[in-house]
Amino acid sequence: MKKVYDRKLRFGIIGTGWIAESHVECLKEMEDVEIAAGADLIPGKAEAFFKRYGLEGVHCYPDHKSMMEQEKLDAVCVCTYNTTHAECTIDALEKGIHVILEKPMCVTQKEAEDIIRAEKKSGRVLTLGFQPRLDENMKMIKKIVDSGELGKIYYIQTGGGRRRGIPNSTFIEKSTAGIGALGDIGCYSLDMVLNAVGYPKPLTVSGYTSSYFGPNPKYNNPKDAARFDVDDFAAAFVRLEGDIVLDFRIAWAMHIDTPGDTIIMGTEGALRIPSTECWNGSVGGPMKLYKDVAGAQVEMEIPLCDGEYNSHGVFYSKLRAFIDAIQTGGRAPVPSEQILYNQAIIDAIVRSAALGREVEIQFSDIS
Ligand SMILES: NC(=O)c1ccc[n+]([C@@H]2O[C@H](COP(=O)([O-])OP(=O)(O)OC[C@H]3O[C@@H](n4cnc5c(N)ncnc54)[C@H](O)[C@@H]3O)[C@@H](O)[C@H]2O)c1
C-alpha cells in the first residue's frame, strides 16, 4: 500500500486530561507515529502528563494555538472538554492538520456545522472518538439491520444510564461540559442505533432534561453538588426521516437500575439489546432477535463475541483507523456528516426542554 506520508506522523495532543491517557497509551505503541507536542491550559499539566509516560522530549505549550503555531504537526487529538472542541478542531483544520476529535462532537448544532465547514475547506481527515462502533457486538447490531432480517425499521428505543454514577471534574459545569449526561453518554446510545439504521436525518424533537440528582448533596459529593449546573437526565421523542421514531432516555443517576433496553422494531423482526452504557463497546448481555418463522413466533439469542478478535481494544482501533484513513487518503472512520445528526438531536433536546414543546431541526448549508 502506498502511504500518503513516507515518515512518522507528527502528533500533537490538545488537552492532557483523562481521555488523553488512552490516546497516548495507544499512540505510543504505534511505530508510524511520533508524539511531538502537547498543550494544556493548566500550567505544568502537559509537562507532568508526558513525564508520566516517559515521553520527556515532547514539546509542551500553554494552549492549542501556540502549539500549532510553533510546531509542524500532521495530526492532533482533541482531548479537551466539550466547550473547546469546536475552537480547537476548527483551528487545527485551518492549519491543515488532521483531527481526531473526542465525543461528543461539540455542544451545539451550530458548532458542529462550523466544524464541518472547516473540514470541507481543509481537505483533511476529521474523525470522531466513538470507539464503541469498533466492537464486534456493536458491529453485529448494524449487520443484523443491514441483513434485512428486521424488514423496514419504524421504531427504536434507546438510551441507558446508571442508578448512581455522576462524574465529576470538568463534566458537571456548563462552562466546560456545556451539556451533562446527554453529551457524556447520551451521544453513544444515539450513535449505536443511528449508525445501525444508516443515520437517517432527524426532523423534530420533543425533549426533556432535568437535574434532580447532581446538585443534591444527598446524592452527590457536596462540593460537586454546589457547582453542578448541567443535565443529569434527558428524554426525548425524535422523528427521523423515513417514518422512523426514536424514543430516547439517558441518566447519570436515577432510582431504578436501567431506564430500559435498546430495542429496534421492524416490519419483519425486532432486536433487543440489553441495557448498556455503550462507551466501552459492551452490550449488557446476549442480544435477542424476534421473528415469525413458519407461522410461529420465535426468539433467537445472538451469541456474544468474546473480545479476543481485538486484542488491542476499541481505543487502539479508533486511533489506528484514523491513522489508516490519513495514510490511505481514505474516508474518516466516523464521518462528521453522521455525527452532525447526533449533535443536532442533542441540541434540539436542549432547545425543546427549554421551550417546553416540540422543535424542528433545520440544517444550514454546509457545502
Ligand atoms: N471516548 C471516551 O471513551 C471518552 C472518555 C472520557 C472522556 N471523553 C471525552 O474527552 C473529553 C475530555 O474529557 P476528560 O475526562 O479527559 O477531561 P479533562 O477535564 O480531564 O481534560 C481536559 C483537558 O483539556 C484542557 N483544555 C481545555 N481547553 C484547552 C485548550 N484550548 N488548549 C489546551 N488544553 C485545553 C483542560 O485544561 C483539561 O486539562 C470530553 O469531551 C469527554 O466527553 C471521551
The ligand as a Gaussian input file, in Angstrom:
#p B3LYP/6-31G(d) Opt

LIG

0 1
 N      -14.103000       8.301000      24.212000
 C      -14.233000       8.103000      25.512000
 O      -14.419000       6.985000      26.000000
 C      -14.144000       9.263000      26.440000
 C      -13.967000       9.038000      27.813000
 C      -13.839000      10.155000      28.657000
 C      -13.922000      11.429000      28.137000
 N      -14.149000      11.609000      26.799000
 C      -14.280000      12.959000      26.234000
 O      -12.992000      13.548000      26.236000
 C      -13.075000      14.941000      26.529000
 C      -12.146000      15.278000      27.690000
 O      -12.527000      14.547000      28.827000
 P      -11.500000      14.368000      30.042000
 O      -12.148000      13.496000      31.038000
 O      -10.162000      13.996000      29.516000
 O      -11.479000      15.875000      30.576000
 P      -10.369000      16.579000      31.494000
 O      -11.015000      17.746000      32.091000
 O       -9.707000      15.535000      32.349000
 O       -9.266000      17.063000      30.445000
 C       -9.479000      18.074000      29.501000
 C       -8.247000      18.948000      29.470000
 O       -8.341000      19.832000      28.345000
 C       -7.678000      21.024000      28.689000
 N       -8.065000      22.079000      27.726000
 C       -9.291000      22.636000      27.523000
 N       -9.240000      23.525000      26.519000
 C       -7.959000      23.536000      26.063000
 C       -7.278000      24.249000      25.034000
 N       -7.893000      25.160000      24.278000
 N       -5.945000      24.006000      24.836000
 C       -5.297000      23.107000      25.609000
 N       -5.896000      22.404000      26.611000
 C       -7.214000      22.611000      26.821000
 C       -8.119000      21.285000      30.130000
 O       -7.260000      22.153000      30.789000
 C       -8.094000      19.862000      30.701000
 O       -6.866000      19.570000      31.339000
 C      -14.553000      15.232000      26.824000
 O      -15.134000      15.817000      25.694000
 C      -15.153000      13.865000      27.084000
 O      -16.506000      13.751000      26.681000
 C      -14.234000      10.555000      25.947000

